[in-house]
Amino acid sequence: MTMYRFYAEGRIRKHLASVELRDLKRPAVAAMIRALVEAGDGPTTIHRCVAALRSALTAAVRASLIPTNPARDVELPRRTTARANPWEPGELAAILTEAQTDRLGVLFEPLAFTGMRRGEALALRWDKVDLFTRQLQVRRQVVQGQTPICQWCGGSHKVAWREPKTAAGTRIVEMDKQTAAMMHGHRKAQQIERDHWAGVYTDHGLVFARENGLPLYPTVVTHRFASIVARTATAGPEGSATLRMIELHDLRHGAASLGIAAGVPIEVVSKRLGVMPTRVVDSWVW
C-alpha cells in the first residue's frame, strides 16, 4: 500500500487529477507517461507507476464505474534486466584513486561503500550527517525535474527533491572510518569554496553541491563518472582494457556484493540499501 500511495500522490494525481474518471482515456495515460519520461523518471519507476494506476482502474471496472481499463496495453519505455557486474576490490581501488583528481570524485566513495543511490547522495544535507557516530540519514533524493521555488534559496532549479520511493528508503546508513574521514576532509574543502565565492555562494546545506552551493544535476554526475572510468580504463600492453566499463549504479551493486562477501546478513545489507531482502540476490540490487 505504501508503494501505491507513493505513486498515486507523487505522480498519478499530479498528471491526471483534472481528468474525470468517466473521461479518462488511453491518450491521457500516454500523456502522463511522456511527462514522466521528460521529468527524468526511469523505466522501472514508470512501469510501477502505470501498474499502480492499472490496478486502481481495474477496481473501477469491476465496480462498473468505467467500461474498460485505459491503462492496459499502453506503450511503456523499455527497461533492461541485465545482471549487475560490479568491480572487484582491486578495480574499485583503481577508480577511486583516479577519482581523487576530480572535484566530484569525493562523491563516488560514499556511493561505493554505503550503497546510496545517486539521487540520495545528491540530496544529502550536512544536518543529516553525524561524523562522530559515522551515520547519515537518507530522507530524500534529487532527480531531474523542476523546482519552481526552492525552499532554501527561493530560486528555480532544473532538479526536484522527492521523498524515497518506499518506506524502506528512509533510513540511517552507517559509514566506515575511511569514508567518514573523507567526508570530514570534504567538508573543510567545501568551506574553502564557500569563502572563495563569498556573497554569491548559495548555501543549500548540501553535502555534494556545485562550487557555488547550488544542487548538482544527476546527469552531470553520471557523465563525470563515465569520464573518470574512461581515463582509468587505459589500454594494457596487449591492447586489452585494464578496467571493465560499468555504470554508476553498479557502485550500489558492488556495495551489496562487498557486504555479502564479508558475511554481513542479507537483512542488514538490504536495510542499508533501503530495499526489501528479496531484492538483494548476490550482486543484484534494485
C-alpha positions in Angstrom: 0.0 0.0 0.0 2.9 2.4 0.7 4.2 2.0 -2.8 0.7 2.5 -4.4 0.2 5.6 -2.3 3.6 7.0 -3.2 2.8 6.8 -7.0 -0.7 8.0 -6.6 0.2 11.1 -4.7 3.6 11.8 -6.3 2.8 11.2 -9.9 -0.6 9.9 -11.0 -2.6 12.6 -9.2 -0.3 15.3 -10.5 -0.9 14.4 -14.1 -4.5 13.1 -14.0 -6.2 14.9 -11.2 -8.0 17.3 -13.7 -9.5 14.3 -15.6 -12.8 12.9 -14.5 -12.8 9.1 -14.1 -15.5 8.7 -16.8 -13.5 10.8 -19.2 -10.2 9.1 -18.6 -8.9 7.6 -21.9 -5.7 6.0 -23.1 -4.3 9.2 -24.6 -4.4 10.8 -21.2 -2.4 7.9 -19.7 0.0 8.1 -22.6 0.5 11.8 -22.0 1.3 11.1 -18.3 3.9 8.5 -19.4 5.6 11.1 -21.7 5.6 13.7 -18.9 7.2 11.2 -16.5 9.9 10.4 -19.1 10.5 14.2 -19.6 10.7 14.6 -15.9 13.6 12.1 -15.7 11.8 9.1 -14.2 13.4 5.8 -15.2 11.7 2.9 -17.0 11.3 0.9 -13.8 9.6 3.8 -12.0 7.2 4.4 -14.9 6.3 0.7 -15.1 5.5 0.7 -11.4 3.5 3.9 -11.7 1.4 2.6 -14.5 1.0 -0.7 -12.7 -0.5 1.2 -9.7 -2.8 3.1 -12.0 -3.9 -0.1 -13.8 -4.7 -1.8 -10.6 -6.9 1.1 -9.4 -8.7 1.3 -12.7 -9.3 -2.5 -12.7 -11.2 -2.0 -9.4 -13.1 0.8 -11.1 -14.1 -1.5 -14.0 -15.2 -4.2 -11.5 -17.4 -1.6 -9.8 -18.9 -0.7 -13.2 -17.6 2.9 -12.9 -15.9 2.7 -16.3 -16.3 0.2 -19.1 -12.7 -0.6 -19.8 -9.2 0.0 -18.3 -7.4 2.8 -20.2 -4.1 1.9 -18.6 -4.0 -1.5 -20.2 -1.7 -2.2 -23.2 -0.2 1.3 -23.2 3.3 1.7 -24.6 5.9 1.9 -21.9 9.6 2.7 -22.1 11.8 -0.3 -22.4 13.7 -1.5 -19.3 16.7 -3.8 -19.2 17.1 -6.7 -16.9 20.9 -7.3 -17.3 22.6 -8.7 -14.3 24.9 -6.3 -12.5 28.7 -6.8 -13.0 30.4 -4.8 -10.2 34.1 -4.3 -10.0 36.4 -6.5 -8.0 38.1 -4.7 -5.0 41.3 -4.0 -6.9 39.3 -2.4 -9.8 37.3 -0.3 -7.4 40.5 0.9 -5.7 41.9 2.0 -9.1 38.8 4.0 -10.0 38.6 5.7 -6.5 42.3 6.6 -6.8 41.7 8.2 -10.2 38.6 9.9 -8.8 40.7 11.8 -6.3 41.9 14.1 -9.1 38.4 15.2 -9.9 36.3 17.7 -7.8 33.3 15.3 -7.9 35.5 12.3 -7.1 34.7 12.6 -3.4 31.1 11.7 -4.2 31.9 8.2 -5.5 33.4 6.7 -2.4 30.3 7.1 -0.3 28.3 5.6 -3.2 30.7 2.6 -3.4 30.7 1.8 0.3 27.3 2.8 1.6 25.2 1.7 -1.4 23.3 5.0 -1.6 21.6 5.8 -4.8 22.9 8.7 -6.9 19.9 10.9 -6.2 20.0 10.1 -2.4 23.6 11.3 -2.2 22.9 14.5 -4.2 20.0 15.3 -1.8 22.1 14.6 1.4 22.4 17.6 3.7 25.0 18.2 6.4 22.4 18.4 9.1 21.7 14.7 8.3 25.3 13.6 8.7 27.0 12.8 12.0 30.7 12.3 11.5 31.2 11.5 15.2 28.9 8.4 15.1 29.7 7.9 11.4 26.0 7.8 10.4 24.0 9.6 7.8 20.2 9.9 7.3 18.6 9.3 3.9 15.5 11.4 3.7 15.0 12.4 0.1 16.5 12.2 -3.3 17.3 14.6 -6.2 16.0 13.8 -9.6 16.0 15.6 -13.0 12.9 17.8 -12.9 11.8 21.3 -12.0 11.6 23.2 -8.7 9.8 26.5 -9.3 10.5 27.8 -5.8 13.3 26.3 -3.8 12.6 26.2 0.0 16.3 27.1 0.7 17.1 29.9 -1.7 13.7 30.8 -3.2 15.1 30.3 -6.7 14.2 27.9 -9.5 16.2 24.8 -10.2 16.1 22.2 -13.0 16.2 19.4 -10.4 13.5 18.3 -8.0 13.6 16.9 -4.4 11.5 13.8 -3.9 10.7 11.5 -1.0 12.1 8.0 -1.1 10.2 5.5 -3.2 9.3 3.3 -0.3 9.2 3.4 3.5 12.5 1.3 3.5 14.2 4.1 1.5 14.1 6.4 4.5 16.9 5.0 6.6 20.0 5.6 8.7 23.2 4.4 6.9 26.5 3.7 8.8 29.8 4.8 7.3 33.2 3.1 7.7 36.1 5.1 9.2 37.7 5.8 5.9 34.5 7.2 4.3 33.8 9.3 7.4 37.3 10.7 7.3 36.9 11.5 3.6 33.6 13.3 4.4 35.4 15.3 7.1 38.0 16.5 4.6 35.4 17.2 2.0 33.5 19.5 4.5 36.7 21.5 5.0 37.2 21.8 1.2 33.6 22.9 0.8 34.1 25.6 3.4 37.1 27.0 1.3 34.8 27.1 -1.7 32.2 28.9 0.3 34.7 31.5 1.4 36.0 31.9 -2.2 32.5 32.6 -3.6 31.7 34.8 -0.6 28.5 36.7 -1.1 27.4 34.8 -4.3 27.6 31.4 -2.6 24.0 30.0 -2.4 24.1 27.6 0.6 21.6 24.8 0.4 23.3 22.8 3.1 24.1 20.0 0.6 27.0 17.7 1.2 27.6 17.4 -2.5 27.0 20.6 -4.5 28.3 22.8 -7.2 31.1 25.2 -6.4 28.6 27.9 -5.7 26.4 25.8 -3.5 23.7 25.0 -6.0 22.4 21.4 -6.4 24.2 19.1 -8.8 22.4 17.8 -11.9 22.2 13.9 -11.7 23.1 13.6 -15.4 26.3 15.7 -14.9 27.4 13.3 -12.1 26.8 10.3 -14.3 28.7 11.8 -17.2 31.6 12.8 -14.9 31.8 9.2 -13.5 31.9 7.8 -17.1 34.8 10.2 -17.8 36.7 9.1 -14.8 36.2 5.5 -15.7 37.3 6.1 -19.3 40.5 7.8 -18.0 41.3 4.8 -15.7 40.5 2.1 -18.2 43.6 2.7 -20.3 44.7 0.0 -22.8 47.1 -2.6 -21.5 50.3 -3.7 -23.2 48.4 -6.1 -25.4 45.6 -3.7 -26.2 43.2 -5.0 -23.5 41.4 -2.7 -21.1 42.7 -2.7 -17.6 39.3 -1.8 -16.2 35.9 -3.0 -17.1 33.4 -0.3 -18.1 30.5 -0.3 -15.7 27.7 2.1 -14.9 27.4 4.4 -12.0 24.6 2.4 -10.5 26.9 -0.6 -10.4 28.6 1.0 -7.4 25.5 0.3 -5.5 25.5 -3.3 -6.7 29.2 -3.5 -5.6 28.3 -2.3 -2.1 25.9 -5.1 -1.8 28.4 -7.6 -3.1 31.1 -6.4 -0.7 28.7 -6.7 2.3 27.6 -10.2 1.4 31.1 -11.3 0.7 32.1 -10.0 4.2 29.5 -12.2 5.8 27.0 -9.4 6.6 23.5 -10.9 6.9 21.4 -10.2 3.8 18.7 -8.5 6.0 21.3 -6.0 7.2 22.6 -5.4 3.7 19.0 -4.8 2.4 18.3 -2.3 5.3 21.5 -0.4 4.5 20.5 -0.2 0.8 16.8 0.7 1.6 15.3 -2.3 -0.2 13.4 -5.5 0.7 15.7 -8.5 1.4 14.2 -10.3 -1.7 15.6 -7.5 -3.8 19.1 -8.3 -2.8 20.3 -11.5 -4.5 24.1 -11.9 -4.8 25.1 -8.7 -6.6 21.6 -7.8 -7.9 20.2 -4.8 -6.2 17.1 -2.8 -7.2 
